[in-house]
Amino acid sequence: MAGVIQTTVRRSMPASLFRRARHRSPGLASGLVGGALAAGLGLAVFTVLVMLLWVSSPYPDSGPGGALHVAAALWLLAHGAELVRVDTLSGAPAPMGVPPLLLAVVPVWLLHRAARDTAEGGARDNAPLVPGRIAWAGVVLGYLAVTAPAALYAAGGALRPSWTWTAVCVPLVALVAAGTGVWTAYGRPSGPLEQVLGAVLPRGVRHLVLGPDGRPGVAARAAAAGTTVLVAGGAVLLTVSLGRHLGETRGAFGRLTEGWSGWLAVLLLCVTLLPNAAVWSAAYALGPGFLLGAGTSVTPLGAQAAPLLPPFPLLAAVPDPGAGTALHGTVAALPLTAGAVVGWFVGRGSVTGGGGFRNWTTGRTAGAAAFAAGLCGVLLALLAGLAGGPLGTAALARFGPVWWQVGLATAVWLGVTAVVTALAVRAWCLRRSYGQGGGERRPGRVVAPGRLPVLPRPARRTRLPRRPWFRRKLERSASAPVAEDEPYLLLDHDSDDRGLGGLGGLGGLGGLDDRDLGGLGGLGAGAGTLGLRPSPAPASPATNPASPRGLTDRPEPLSDLPAPFAPAPDAPSLSGPDDAPSPSAPDLRPRGSAPGDTEPRPPA
């Protein structure tokens, strides 16, 4: 014991704590890092683009510092914030609020990807997801933490951000884009959308739109398809118009700048504004058209003379001033086509989109089509509001379509067309499922749950005429009397235990005396209630050729039993016809005793 050194045992951290610390799911810290990284990557993309144009320009207006200020300002413009130009000829600041929609894809996609990766945590499929609110808040806070110094830096350049628009648009874009990323990470559940619609829609319209049969999802997909058709159709109209005015489009490049670097910069600006021009063309096809300044509208019914505009290539696609022609009226085919697409999606979904539920009714199908048209109108109104804005003051204060007019026209055009198309597609799908030409019978009418079918009343039975009472009395008196000592048999041999109230245990009567067995004489009196019937008298052995062993005298079945096993004098005989014991008759012989020579053996 002297050589043993006592040491103090140090308590180590359990292995489970190390495992949890090593494999902990990302939370708020990861969201902050992801949001800041998304903002930094967006700024880097704009900085690289602007610096390439600055390097390629033969006559730059400022140094690299000015190019970095312009890059930060364009990054804020991509979020929808207005910029203010202070170095104008008149000296008054001029707003510039037409954000290129193609540039807006960069920050929105980065925010969406950062929120989705944060919610998933980069873990495996069996690992739990990060709580949605934590991931959402972390990404938004990290993004805004980089936005604030970027806005302060851009305020020192020639294009300064408007603080009001910056404080509203940038957080709104961050919230929406990050929210869609978290929603995607959780599998795009329909619960949040249904809750929002349930709080917004009136009670009388709510049951036509919401339901467990998949109507919100079908309506959302139909609205997305209709919006895509409208924007794609607007791009087609833009391409056709630019092809008709190809000479003016080429001349605009030469009038704006010279050299390949300038042409490249103008071409890149036109490419970033192509989605805006497609939305303008879709608004033109819907009817409201767009504005080229305050009080100057361009519609299919006619176009007013626009003020002095710069020779921009995309503006060459604007129709000539004057009244509209039949060629201009053909653009109405675009909203009709979009409405037909929305109705087709809803009509197909009314039959196949309900999952395990039944087909939609006519009212629900029409309500879903109208709701899809309304969603499409909201999306077009949002795109129209983002695609336009001011380019100056006075006559240049408003450029682009009016958002509320575009939304209302979209809802009206697509609402009428989609409802008619959805009902027609639904009827066609049902007819096709039932079979054409009577090849397949239409299923019967389904009874509503909770309502029992009415059964037909049974027909009344005809009562047979009864015989007179004196004739019945004569027949009763003429019936043969039943002897008291005649044996009784059970009607149903399989239910002897039930009919006799447990007489199946009579095989154990070997220990009873004469007084106990004497009570069996009352079975004859209770035959009517116990289900017994008198058995016919057995045939004599001399006249019955089937009698076993050719016996001439009927043996006494229980004559050789001792006194305790002898039946009472009043008890009926339990032997069946032909001296064979009944299957349900109790065996009163002692256990282990063999049948005598004069006793018939039971059949094998």
MIFISE-305510 format. One line per 5 residues: their letters; for each residue x, y, z of C-alpha. Coordinates in steps of 0.05 Angstrom, whole numbers, padded with zeros to 5 digits. Layout:
# residues N
a) X:Y:Z | ...
This chain:
# residues 604
magvi) 00000:00000:00000 | 00060:00045:00010 | 00076:00046:-00063 | 00007:00063:-00085 | -00003:00136:-00103
qttvr) -00073:00161:-00095 | -00093:00205:-00153 | -00154:00249:-00161 | -00202:00223:-00214 | -00223:00281:-00259
rsmpa) -00294:00280:-00284 | -00294:00284:-00359 | -00350:00309:-00403 | -00397:00253:-00424 | -00389:00227:-00494
slfrr) -00460:00247:-00511 | -00443:00320:-00499 | -00383:00315:-00545 | -00427:00283:-00598 | -00479:00336:-00592
arhrs) -00427:00391:-00595 | -00396:00359:-00657 | -00461:00345:-00694 | -00503:00403:-00671 | -00551:00431:-00722
pglas) -00537:00501:-00748 | -00579:00555:-00717 | -00579:00631:-00714 | -00504:00637:-00723 | -00505:00597:-00788
glvgg) -00563:00640:-00812 | -00525:00704:-00798 | -00464:00678:-00836 | -00507:00654:-00894 | -00544:00720:-00901
alaag) -00479:00761:-00899 | -00448:00714:-00950 | -00508:00722:-00997 | -00503:00798:-00993 | -00428:00797:-01004
lglav) -00434:00752:-01065 | -00487:00797:-01095 | -00444:00858:-01086 | -00385:00821:-01116 | -00425:00803:-01179
ftvlv) -00446:00875:-01191 | -00376:00901:-01175 | -00344:00854:-01226 | -00395:00874:-01280 | -00386:00949:-01269
mllwv) -00311:00944:-01265 | -00307:00906:-01331 | -00348:00961:-01364 | -00305:01014:-01332 | -00241:00982:-01355
sspyp) -00266:00972:-01426 | -00292:01044:-01431 | -00244:01090:-01471 | -00268:01153:-01435 | -00288:01137:-01363
dsgpg) -00320:01193:-01325 | -00289:01176:-01258 | -00238:01130:-01226 | -00246:01062:-01194 | -00278:01094:-01132
galhv) -00335:01122:-01174 | -00345:01053:-01207 | -00350:01020:-01139 | -00403:01072:-01118 | -00443:01057:-01181
aaalw) -00438:00982:-01167 | -00466:00990:-01097 | -00522:01035:-01123 | -00541:00985:-01178 | -00542:00930:-01125
llahg) -00593:00970:-01085 | -00632:00986:-01149 | -00639:00911:-01162 | -00678:00906:-01097 | -00729:00958:-01122
aelvr) -00700:01019:-01087 | -00701:01084:-01125 | -00638:01122:-01141 | -00630:01197:-01143 | -00583:01231:-01193
vdtls) -00557:01296:-01166 | -00511:01320:-01224 | -00566:01341:-01273 | -00565:01399:-01322 | -00620:01436:-01285
gapap) -00588:01423:-01217 | -00651:01391:-01189 | -00644:01319:-01167 | -00678:01270:-01215 | -00704:01202:-01191
mgvpp) -00689:01138:-01229 | -00734:01081:-01208 | -00738:01031:-01265 | -00702:00969:-01236 | -00678:00918:-01287
lllav) -00716:00855:-01270 | -00660:00810:-01295 | -00612:00841:-01244 | -00663:00827:-01189 | -00655:00752:-01201
vpvwl) -00585:00754:-01170 | -00601:00777:-01099 | -00667:00738:-01097 | -00634:00673:-01117 | -00576:00683:-01068
lhraa) -00624:00697:-01011 | -00668:00637:-01028 | -00608:00591:-01032 | -00578:00617:-00966 | -00644:00608:-00928
rdtae) -00655:00538:-00956 | -00585:00515:-00939 | -00590:00544:-00869 | -00656:00510:-00856 | -00630:00443:-00881
ggard) -00566:00452:-00840 | -00524:00415:-00890 | -00542:00351:-00853 | -00564:00285:-00878 | -00635:00265:-00894
naplv) -00647:00233:-00826 | -00623:00294:-00787 | -00676:00343:-00761 | -00684:00410:-00796 | -00668:00476:-00765
pgria) -00729:00513:-00738 | -00756:00556:-00794 | -00762:00620:-00754 | -00690:00616:-00730 | -00663:00603:-00800
wagvv) -00707:00657:-00830 | -00688:00710:-00778 | -00614:00693:-00782 | -00610:00700:-00858 | -00650:00766:-00859
lgyla) -00609:00797:-00802 | -00543:00776:-00834 | -00565:00804:-00902 | -00587:00871:-00872 | -00522:00876:-00833
vtapa) -00485:00881:-00899 | -00538:00923:-00933 | -00532:00981:-00884 | -00458:00997:-00896 | -00467:00985:-00971
alyaa) -00523:01038:-00973 | -00480:01086:-00933 | -00423:01076:-00982 | -00468:01086:-01043 | -00494:01151:-01015
ggalr) -00427:01185:-01030 | -00431:01173:-01106 | -00467:01206:-01164 | -00526:01157:-01159 | -00551:01161:-01087
pswtw) -00603:01114:-01059 | -00669:01140:-01033 | -00670:01124:-00959 | -00745:01114:-00956 | -00746:01064:-01014
tavcv) -00683:01030:-00988 | -00712:01021:-00918 | -00776:00990:-00948 | -00754:00950:-01009 | -00690:00916:-00986
plval) -00719:00885:-00921 | -00782:00865:-00959 | -00743:00829:-01013 | -00700:00795:-00960 | -00761:00772:-00920
vaagt) -00798:00744:-00980 | -00737:00710:-01013 | -00713:00680:-00948 | -00783:00657:-00930 | -00790:00620:-00996
gvwta) -00723:00587:-00983 | -00744:00561:-00915 | -00811:00539:-00944 | -00774:00500:-00998 | -00730:00466:-00946
ygrps) -00792:00442:-00909 | -00822:00411:-00972 | -00868:00468:-00994 | -00926:00454:-00946 | -00994:00483:-00964
gpleq) -01013:00500:-00892 | -00984:00571:-00891 | -01016:00589:-00957 | -01084:00563:-00934 | -01079:00601:-00869
vlgav) -01064:00666:-00905 | -01121:00656:-00955 | -01169:00637:-00899 | -01154:00703:-00864 | -01160:00745:-00928
lprgv) -01218:00714:-00966 | -01290:00728:-00945 | -01329:00673:-00912 | -01377:00665:-00970 | -01320:00654:-01020
rhlvl) -01274:00614:-00974 | -01309:00547:-00983 | -01304:00553:-01059 | -01229:00562:-01057 | -01202:00526:-00996
gpdgr) -01212:00452:-00981 | -01175:00387:-00967 | -01181:00366:-01040 | -01121:00404:-01066 | -01155:00466:-01094
pgvaa) -01104:00517:-01069 | -01047:00479:-01100 | -01082:00470:-01166 | -01101:00543:-01168 | -01030:00565:-01153
raaaa) -01001:00521:-01208 | -01053:00547:-01256 | -01037:00619:-01238 | -00962:00607:-01247 | -00976:00576:-01316
gttvl) -01020:00634:-01337 | -00968:00686:-01315 | -00914:00648:-01353 | -00957:00647:-01416 | -00970:00722:-01411
vagga) -00897:00741:-01400 | -00873:00693:-01454 | -00926:00719:-01502 | -00903:00790:-01487 | -00832:00770:-01505
vlltv) -00857:00742:-01571 | -00895:00806:-01586 | -00832:00846:-01569 | -00790:00804:-01616 | -00840:00812:-01672
slgrh) -00843:00887:-01663 | -00768:00894:-01660 | -00763:00854:-01725 | -00812:00901:-01759 | -00771:00961:-01735
lgetr) -00703:00930:-01746 | -00673:00991:-01780 | -00691:01037:-01722 | -00663:00987:-01673 | -00595:00985:-01708
gafgr) -00592:01061:-01714 | -00603:01070:-01640 | -00537:01036:-01624 | -00498:01083:-01668 | -00533:01145:-01642
ltegw) -00520:01128:-01569 | -00446:01111:-01569 | -00387:01093:-01612 | -00339:01035:-01607 | -00348:00964:-01588
sgwla) -00342:00977:-01513 | -00400:01027:-01515 | -00442:00980:-01558 | -00428:00924:-01509 | -00450:00966:-01451
vlllc) -00515:00986:-01487 | -00527:00913:-01506 | -00518:00890:-01434 | -00567:00944:-01411 | -00618:00921:-01463
vtllp) -00610:00849:-01441 | -00623:00866:-01368 | -00685:00905:-01388 | -00714:00850:-01432 | -00760:00823:-01376
naavw) -00786:00894:-01365 | -00802:00901:-01439 | -00837:00833:-01439 | -00882:00856:-01382 | -00896:00921:-01419
saaya) -00917:00881:-01481 | -00962:00836:-01439 | -00995:00897:-01410 | -01005:00923:-01480 | -01039:00858:-01501
lgpgf) -01084:00859:-01440 | -01111:00928:-01458 | -01085:00980:-01408 | -01019:00987:-01444 | -00963:01028:-01415
llgag) -00941:01100:-01405 | -00883:01135:-01439 | -00887:01195:-01394 | -00941:01231:-01356 | -01005:01231:-01398
tsvtp) -00976:01191:-01456 | -01008:01122:-01462 | -00997:01067:-01513 | -01055:01018:-01521 | -01081:00972:-01577
lgaqa) -01136:01023:-01590 | -01085:01077:-01605 | -01018:01108:-01586 | -01005:01181:-01569 | -00944:01219:-01591
apllp) -00890:01211:-01539 | -00844:01267:-01517 | -00772:01272:-01539 | -00742:01205:-01518 | -00671:01182:-01523
pfpll) -00657:01135:-01582 | -00658:01071:-01541 | -00661:01005:-01580 | -00719:00975:-01540 | -00761:01038:-01551
aavpd) -00760:01025:-01625 | -00812:00971:-01614 | -00865:01022:-01593 | -00923:01025:-01643 | -00928:01087:-01686
pgagt) -00974:01143:-01661 | -01046:01139:-01685 | -01108:01097:-01679 | -01102:01023:-01673 | -01114:00976:-01731
alhgt) -01140:00905:-01738 | -01068:00881:-01734 | -01061:00913:-01666 | -01125:00880:-01643 | -01097:00810:-01656
vaalp) -01057:00817:-01592 | -01122:00798:-01555 | -01105:00726:-01571 | -01052:00728:-01517 | -01099:00736:-01456
ltaga) -01148:00687:-01487 | -01093:00636:-01493 | -01070:00649:-01421 | -01141:00641:-01396 | -01149:00575:-01434
vvgwf) -01084:00549:-01403 | -01108:00568:-01333 | -01176:00535:-01346 | -01142:00472:-01372 | -01099:00466:-01309
vgrgs) -01160:00475:-01264 | -01204:00429:-01305 | -01153:00373:-01303 | -01142:00384:-01229 | -01216:00380:-01214
vtggg) -01215:00307:-01237 | -01144:00283:-01222 | -01117:00334:-01171 | -01162:00315:-01112 | -01119:00257:-01089
gfrnw) -01162:00208:-01051 | -01223:00255:-01053 | -01279:00254:-01102 | -01284:00298:-01164 | -01299:00371:-01153
ttgrt) -01368:00398:-01164 | -01384:00449:-01217 | -01386:00506:-01167 | -01319:00488:-01136 | -01287:00481:-01205
agaaa) -01312:00550:-01225 | -01289:00579:-01159 | -01219:00550:-01166 | -01214:00577:-01237 | -01235:00647:-01214
faagl) -01186:00643:-01156 | -01130:00623:-01203 | -01147:00683:-01248 | -01145:00728:-01187 | -01077:00702:-01168
cgvll) -01052:00713:-01238 | -01077:00784:-01235 | -01039:00795:-01170 | -00975:00768:-01200 | -00982:00812:-01262
allag) -00996:00873:-01220 | -00933:00860:-01180 | -00891:00851:-01242 | -00921:00914:-01274 | -00905:00954:-01211
laggp) -00833:00930:-01211 | -00823:00938:-01286 | -00839:01012:-01287 | -00821:01074:-01250 | -00797:01146:-01258
lgtaa) -00739:01166:-01302 | -00739:01239:-01283 | -00787:01295:-01265 | -00846:01328:-01300 | -00859:01291:-01366
larfg) -00812:01234:-01347 | -00843:01221:-01279 | -00878:01157:-01300 | -00855:01102:-01346 | -00885:01034:-01355
pvwwq) -00953:01002:-01342 | -01000:01022:-01286 | -01001:00963:-01238 | -01073:00965:-01214 | -01100:00971:-01285
vglat) -01059:00912:-01308 | -01081:00870:-01249 | -01155:00885:-01259 | -01152:00871:-01334 | -01116:00805:-01322
avwlg) -01168:00782:-01272 | -01226:00800:-01319 | -01196:00769:-01382 | -01171:00706:-01350 | -01230:00699:-01303
vtavv) -01282:00693:-01357 | -01240:00650:-01403 | -01213:00605:-01348 | -01281:00589:-01318 | -01311:00569:-01385
talav) -01250:00528:-01404 | -01246:00494:-01336 | -01319:00471:-01339 | -01311:00447:-01410 | -01247:00408:-01393
rawcl) -01279:00379:-01331 | -01339:00354:-01372 | -01293:00325:-01425 | -01250:00289:-01374 | -01311:00259:-01339
rrsyg) -01340:00237:-01405 | -01274:00206:-01424 | -01269:00170:-01357 | -01340:00143:-01363 | -01327:00119:-01434
qggge) -01351:00146:-01501 | -01407:00116:-01540 | -01435:00076:-01482 | -01374:00030:-01478 | -01373:00038:-01403
rrpgr) -01432:00050:-01359 | -01434:00112:-01316 | -01428:00095:-01242 | -01491:00100:-01200 | -01508:00158:-01156
vvapg) -01466:00160:-01093 | -01506:00168:-01029 | -01484:00226:-00987 | -01449:00206:-00922 | -01494:00208:-00862
rlpvl) -01557:00196:-00902 | -01582:00124:-00904 | -01616:00097:-00966 | -01691:00087:-00962 | -01708:00014:-00968
prpar) -01772:-00007:-01003 | -01829:-00029:-00959 | -01841:-00105:-00958 | -01905:-00129:-00990 | -01960:-00150:-00943
rtrlp) -01968:-00224:-00934 | -02035:-00254:-00951 | -02065:-00291:-00892 | -02088:-00361:-00908 | -02160:-00379:-00889
rrpwf) -02164:-00417:-00823 | -02205:-00480:-00815 | -02266:-00480:-00770 | -02255:-00492:-00697 | -02297:-00555:-00694
rrkle) -02254:-00587:-00748 | -02191:-00570:-00711 | -02221:-00600:-00648 | -02238:-00664:-00683 | -02167:-00670:-00711
rsasa) -02137:-00659:-00642 | -02182:-00713:-00611 | -02166:-00761:-00668 | -02091:-00757:-00657 | -02058:-00819:-00627
pvaed) -02041:-00815:-00553 | -01968:-00814:-00534 | -01946:-00866:-00484 | -01913:-00840:-00422 | -01856:-00890:-00424
epyll) -01837:-00875:-00496 | -01765:-00850:-00504 | -01748:-00779:-00524 | -01694:-00757:-00570 | -01662:-00689:-00579
ldhds) -01681:-00652:-00641 | -01610:-00626:-00650 | -01558:-00675:-00627 | -01503:-00623:-00632 | -01537:-00576:-00583
ddrgl) -01552:-00624:-00527 | -01511:-00585:-00477 | -01549:-00521:-00493 | -01619:-00552:-00494 | -01612:-00592:-00430
gglgg) -01576:-00538:-00392 | -01510:-00576:-00384 | -01535:-00649:-00387 | -01473:-00665:-00429 | -01438:-00682:-00364
lgglg) -01485:-00741:-00350 | -01427:-00787:-00365 | -01402:-00774:-00296 | -01464:-00799:-00261 | -01429:-00862:-00237
glddr) -01424:-00834:-00167 | -01498:-00818:-00159 | -01549:-00860:-00123 | -01620:-00880:-00140 | -01648:-00817:-00111
dlggl) -01605:-00773:-00155 | -01621:-00813:-00217 | -01695:-00816:-00201 | -01701:-00743:-00221 | -01692:-00761:-00293
gglga) -01764:-00783:-00296 | -01784:-00711:-00303 | -01753:-00705:-00372 | -01817:-00732:-00403 | -01858:-00676:-00373
gagtl) -01810:-00622:-00396 | -01800:-00647:-00466 | -01837:-00589:-00497 | -01794:-00538:-00465 | -01727:-00575:-00473
glrps) -01736:-00588:-00547 | -01749:-00664:-00541 | -01793:-00705:-00586 | -01820:-00777:-00577 | -01781:-00828:-00617
papas) -01817:-00882:-00657 | -01822:-00952:-00628 | -01764:-00995:-00650 | -01777:-01054:-00696 | -01773:-01124:-00668
patnp) -01709:-01163:-00683 | -01747:-01218:-00718 | -01777:-01172:-00770 | -01718:-01125:-00776 | -01664:-01156:-00820
asprg) -01615:-01100:-00804 | -01615:-01118:-00731 | -01543:-01131:-00708 | -01519:-01203:-00698 | -01588:-01230:-00717
ltdrp) -01614:-01222:-00645 | -01682:-01252:-00632 | -01695:-01217:-00567 | -01686:-01144:-00550 | -01631:-01141:-00497
eplsd) -01637:-01101:-00435 | -01585:-01046:-00443 | -01569:-01032:-00370 | -01592:-01096:-00336 | -01523:-01117:-00312
lpapf) -01508:-01050:-00278 | -01503:-01050:-00203 | -01556:-01017:-00161 | -01523:-00948:-00159 | -01522:-00944:-00235
apapd) -01592:-00970:-00248 | -01639:-00918:-00275 | -01702:-00899:-00240 | -01767:-00934:-00258 | -01798:-00871:-00285
apsls) -01736:-00849:-00326 | -01742:-00858:-00401 | -01696:-00903:-00439 | -01637:-00865:-00471 | -01623:-00919:-00523
gpdda) -01636:-00902:-00595 | -01671:-00942:-00649 | -01640:-01008:-00672 | -01607:-01014:-00604 | -01554:-00964:-00625
pspsa) -01539:-00909:-00575 | -01555:-00838:-00597 | -01495:-00793:-00609 | -01521:-00745:-00557 | -01545:-00798:-00507
pdlrp) -01503:-00802:-00443 | -01463:-00864:-00429 | -01483:-00889:-00361 | -01435:-00947:-00357 | -01374:-00943:-00311
rgsap) -01310:-00921:-00342 | -01266:-00978:-00368 | -01323:-01030:-00371 | -01332:-01067:-00437 | -01401:-01079:-00466
gdtep) -01432:-01147:-00450 | -01447:-01203:-00498 | -01521:-01187:-00499 | -01507:-01112:-00506 | -01502:-01081:-00575
rppa) -01436:-01050:-00591 | -01434:-00979:-00616 | -01415:-00970:-00689 | -01341:-00960:-00703
